[in-house]
């Protein structure tokens, strides 16, 4: 259940490593982290090391990266862990956790498929063709893809659709997201996830999404969903869905105050995914939100 999931999630990553918990005893999940030198990758290494249940067997970056051969723990800021950063992956982990960019995700998805490795995909900015490739891979390996790994956002996905349905089509819907200045894709995967949940709940197609508005004659059309992206300093991630009609407005806001919320979700997903059959999963499956 969602509540149980939350209690578990808030405590599991800080559990001390139990004595005798070594790989091969069935207690640890072997993971490799792609994008290991990135913002998410460094926190994944840090929190996976703190947790009792993971063995990090690969920390991977793009070929030619200046940090290749440096110790992954030193790069993450936790001191040496005896694992040099590489651009290839020699050991075969139970799960690859990928927070990179779409072209890199495609490469690692193929590796997972060829070598029978489960994959957690947090990378955003994916296209229709990427989703199709994930569907094909999921016929032979377990794959969990989620544009946002936090419990709060996944609850928001669910209730945004329910709110849209309850309020009906006289309420205009606008989605505003804000992220740090380095973010590449726009709108965010989370904003698109929120839009999708509303589109599905209300039987509309993606053609109803409008990115920003600009011009002398661009009045809102009934049923469209406006998408707006702010890029500001070090903002971790803020999403607001506004439902407005004549005389009132209802707003749903999620604010990520740091990246660890996504990292906890991704690690929890990896632990869960390692035990699943081939198939395509979402974070809602892990958290029991379906
Ligand atoms: P970042 O730019 O800091 O890190 C990405 C890393 O991927 C870089 O270090 C880059 O060198 C590496 N990389 C590129 N090509 C690679 C390859 N072929 N193999 C291995 N590594 C490669 O970005 P970030 O802020 O860590 O975010 C990464 C992705 O995760 C983005 O798409 C972002 O939107 C997404 N993200 C998702 C969630 C979520 O909850 N799903 C949360 C935060 C970020």
Boltz pocket constraint, residues with backbone or C-beta under 6 A from the ligand:
constraints:
  - pocket:
      binder: B
      contacts: [[A, 34], [A, 35], [A, 36], [A, 37], [A, 38], [A, 39], [A, 40], [A, 41], [A, 60], [A, 61], [A, 62], [A, 63], [A, 65], [A, 87], [A, 98], [A, 99], [A, 100], [A, 101], [A, 103], [A, 104], [A, 107], [A, 121], [A, 122], [A, 123], [A, 124], [A, 125], [A, 146], [A, 147], [A, 148], [A, 149], [A, 150], [A, 262]]
      max_distance: 6.0
